[in-house]
Amino acid sequence: MNPPHRVPPDMFRFTDGDRADLYSAILHAFGEANDRLETTLNFEQVRQRLRQVGWFDVLDEDDLAGVLPSLTGWGLLDATQDHAGEYRTAEEYEKRNVTYSLTRKGEAALAGVEQALAMLVSAGALQTAVLDAISDRLAAVARLLEDAASEDRRVFVTLSELEHHLEALRTNTRQFNGELQRLVRAEVADLDVFREVKAATVAYLQEFLTDLDQRAYAIATAA
């Protein structure tokens, strides 16, 4: 059993090497299939799903037959023999008598890559609307707890919404702080550009700080 916070070996090996793009496309194809509740794909279905996720490069059967075992060997896909199909030749049987599905490790690897890509293109933000939403959900929780007739389901949903807003505040604040630190460390050759960026940043912070004390008080009293 792996210790906490230790990434399993080979989990992200598919992101490196000459065939990294193909490996990633295959995992995304399985992810798209899972979203449609298609838990297994055979050889031909994998080829079809690859086109649906934007893989239009030439891909012959031997190439695909070569990469699927690699993903299986790394524990990202699970392979199961399909004896129900009809095969014309022994060679076709070797390639097509297997159905594949994402393993738990494969789902985690795909989610990790998608999260990393999302982080690379996202921008941190300090949003007063999130503070207002936190205050609103805290007050809603308080009202539900005071009402003996409140359903557990409504309490759970409201707490889940509150947790979502708190996580959004934490994530956006962390990202914004990181971007601010990179801006401070950046060497900007054009002084006018630096002043422009600095002025915009200060204005953004001033806007966020407007009525911040009132929002903090509203959150404290709602809690």
C-alpha positions as CSV (number, residue, x, y, z in Angstrom):
1,M,0.0,0.0,0.0
2,N,1.4,3.4,-1.0
3,P,2.1,5.9,1.8
4,P,-0.2,9.0,1.9
5,H,0.6,11.7,-0.8
6,R,3.0,9.3,-2.7
7,V,2.2,9.2,-6.4
8,P,2.0,5.5,-7.6
9,P,4.9,4.6,-9.9
10,D,4.2,5.0,-13.7
11,M,1.0,7.0,-13.0
12,F,2.1,9.8,-15.3
13,R,4.5,8.0,-17.5
14,F,2.1,8.4,-20.4
15,T,2.8,12.1,-20.5
16,D,6.4,11.6,-21.6
17,G,8.0,10.2,-24.7
18,D,7.3,10.2,-28.5
19,R,3.8,8.7,-28.0
20,A,2.7,11.0,-25.1
21,D,0.1,12.7,-27.2
22,L,-1.5,9.4,-28.3
23,Y,-1.4,8.0,-24.8
24,S,-3.2,11.2,-23.5
25,A,-5.7,11.1,-26.3
26,I,-6.6,7.5,-25.5
27,L,-7.1,8.2,-21.8
28,H,-9.3,11.2,-22.7
29,A,-11.3,8.9,-25.0
30,F,-11.9,6.6,-22.1
31,G,-12.8,9.5,-19.9
32,E,-15.4,10.8,-22.5
33,A,-16.8,7.2,-22.7
34,N,-17.1,7.0,-18.9
35,D,-19.1,10.3,-19.0
36,R,-21.5,8.5,-21.3
37,L,-21.6,5.5,-18.9
38,E,-19.7,3.4,-21.4
39,T,-17.3,1.6,-19.0
40,T,-15.6,-0.6,-21.6
41,L,-14.3,-0.1,-25.1
42,N,-13.1,-2.7,-27.6
43,F,-10.3,-2.1,-30.2
44,E,-12.5,-0.5,-32.8
45,Q,-14.5,1.6,-30.3
46,V,-11.2,3.1,-29.1
47,R,-10.4,4.1,-32.6
48,Q,-13.8,5.8,-33.0
49,R,-13.5,7.6,-29.7
50,L,-10.1,8.9,-30.6
51,R,-11.6,10.9,-33.5
52,Q,-14.3,12.2,-31.2
53,V,-11.6,13.7,-28.8
54,G,-9.8,15.4,-31.7
55,W,-7.2,12.8,-32.7
56,F,-7.1,12.9,-36.5
57,D,-3.5,11.8,-37.2
58,V,-3.0,8.6,-39.2
59,L,-3.2,5.7,-36.8
60,D,-2.9,2.2,-38.1
61,E,-4.0,-0.9,-36.2
62,D,-0.5,-1.9,-35.3
63,D,0.2,1.4,-33.7
64,L,-2.9,1.2,-31.6
65,A,-2.3,-2.4,-30.8
66,G,1.1,-1.4,-29.5
67,V,0.1,1.4,-27.2
68,L,-2.9,-0.2,-25.5
69,P,-0.7,-2.8,-23.7
70,S,1.6,-0.1,-22.5
71,L,-1.3,1.8,-20.8
72,T,-2.4,-1.6,-19.4
73,G,1.1,-2.4,-18.1
74,W,1.2,1.0,-16.3
75,G,-2.0,0.1,-14.5
76,L,-4.1,2.9,-16.2
77,L,-6.3,0.5,-18.3
78,D,-7.7,-2.9,-17.4
79,A,-7.8,-5.5,-20.2
80,T,-10.5,-8.3,-20.3
81,Q,-10.7,-11.1,-22.8
82,D,-13.8,-10.9,-25.0
83,H,-14.6,-14.4,-26.2
84,A,-18.1,-13.5,-27.5
85,G,-16.9,-11.7,-30.6
86,E,-16.4,-13.1,-34.1
87,Y,-12.9,-13.0,-35.6
88,R,-12.0,-13.9,-39.2
89,T,-8.3,-14.5,-38.6
90,A,-5.9,-15.4,-35.7
91,E,-4.2,-12.0,-36.1
92,E,-7.6,-10.2,-35.8
93,Y,-8.3,-12.3,-32.7
94,E,-5.1,-11.3,-31.1
95,K,-5.9,-7.6,-31.6
96,R,-9.6,-7.5,-31.1
97,N,-10.5,-10.1,-28.5
98,V,-9.8,-7.7,-25.6
99,T,-12.0,-5.0,-24.1
100,Y,-10.4,-2.2,-22.1
101,S,-11.6,0.0,-19.2
102,L,-10.1,2.8,-17.1
103,T,-8.7,1.7,-13.8
104,R,-9.0,3.8,-10.6
105,K,-5.4,4.7,-11.2
106,G,-6.2,5.7,-14.8
107,E,-9.1,7.9,-13.7
108,A,-6.8,9.6,-11.1
109,A,-4.1,10.1,-13.7
110,L,-6.5,11.6,-16.2
111,A,-8.1,13.9,-13.5
112,G,-4.6,15.0,-12.4
113,V,-3.6,16.0,-15.9
114,E,-6.9,17.8,-16.5
115,Q,-6.5,19.7,-13.2
116,A,-2.9,20.6,-14.1
117,L,-3.9,21.9,-17.5
118,A,-6.7,23.9,-16.0
119,M,-4.4,25.5,-13.5
120,L,-2.0,26.5,-16.2
121,V,-4.6,28.6,-18.0
122,S,-6.5,29.8,-15.0
123,A,-6.1,33.2,-13.3
124,G,-6.5,33.8,-9.6
125,A,-9.0,36.3,-8.5
126,L,-10.3,38.0,-5.3
127,Q,-14.0,38.0,-5.8
128,T,-16.4,39.8,-3.4
129,A,-19.2,37.7,-4.8
130,V,-17.7,34.6,-3.2
131,L,-17.6,36.3,0.2
132,D,-21.3,37.3,-0.3
133,A,-22.1,33.7,-1.2
134,I,-20.3,32.4,1.9
135,S,-22.3,34.7,4.1
136,D,-25.5,33.7,2.5
137,R,-24.9,30.0,2.8
138,L,-23.8,30.3,6.5
139,A,-27.0,32.2,7.2
140,A,-29.0,29.5,5.4
141,V,-27.3,26.8,7.5
142,A,-28.1,28.7,10.7
143,R,-31.8,29.0,9.7
144,L,-32.1,25.3,8.8
145,L,-30.5,24.2,12.1
146,E,-32.9,26.5,14.1
147,D,-35.9,24.8,12.4
148,A,-36.6,21.4,13.9
149,A,-38.5,20.5,10.7
150,S,-35.6,21.0,8.4
151,E,-34.7,17.9,6.3
152,D,-31.2,16.4,6.6
153,R,-31.0,16.5,2.8
154,R,-31.5,20.3,2.7
155,V,-28.8,20.8,5.4
156,F,-26.4,18.5,3.5
157,V,-27.0,20.4,0.2
158,T,-26.5,23.8,1.8
159,L,-23.3,22.7,3.6
160,S,-22.0,21.3,0.3
161,E,-22.7,24.6,-1.4
162,L,-20.9,26.4,1.5
163,E,-17.9,24.1,1.2
164,H,-17.8,24.7,-2.6
165,H,-17.7,28.5,-2.0
166,L,-15.0,28.2,0.7
167,E,-12.8,26.1,-1.6
168,A,-13.3,28.5,-4.5
169,L,-12.2,31.4,-2.2
170,R,-9.1,29.4,-1.0
171,T,-8.1,28.4,-4.5
172,N,-8.6,31.8,-6.1
173,T,-6.7,33.6,-3.3
174,R,-3.8,31.1,-3.5
175,Q,-3.6,31.6,-7.2
176,F,-3.9,35.3,-7.0
177,N,-1.1,35.5,-4.4
178,G,1.1,33.3,-6.6
179,E,0.6,35.6,-9.6
180,L,1.2,38.7,-7.4
181,Q,4.5,37.2,-6.2
182,R,5.6,36.4,-9.7
183,L,4.7,40.0,-10.8
184,V,6.9,41.4,-7.9
185,R,9.8,39.2,-9.0
186,A,9.4,39.8,-12.7
187,E,12.0,41.9,-14.4
188,V,10.0,44.3,-16.7
189,A,12.2,46.1,-19.2
190,D,9.6,48.8,-20.0
191,L,9.1,51.0,-17.0
192,D,5.8,52.3,-18.4
193,V,4.4,48.8,-18.7
194,F,5.4,48.0,-15.1
195,R,3.7,51.2,-13.9
196,E,0.6,50.3,-15.9
197,V,0.4,46.8,-14.4
198,K,1.1,48.1,-10.9
199,A,-1.7,50.7,-11.2
200,A,-4.1,48.1,-12.4
201,T,-3.2,45.7,-9.6
202,V,-3.6,48.4,-6.9
203,A,-7.0,49.4,-8.4
204,Y,-8.1,45.8,-8.4
205,L,-7.1,45.3,-4.7
206,Q,-8.8,48.6,-3.7
207,E,-12.0,47.5,-5.4
208,F,-11.9,44.2,-3.5
209,L,-11.2,45.9,-0.2
210,T,-14.3,48.1,-0.6
211,D,-16.8,47.2,2.2
212,L,-14.6,44.2,3.1
213,D,-15.1,44.9,6.8
214,Q,-18.8,44.8,6.4
215,R,-18.6,41.5,4.6
216,A,-16.3,40.1,7.2
217,Y,-18.7,41.1,9.9
218,A,-21.7,39.5,8.0
219,I,-19.8,36.2,7.7
220,A,-18.8,36.3,11.4
221,T,-22.3,36.9,12.6
222,A,-23.8,34.3,10.2
223,A,-21.3,31.7,11.6
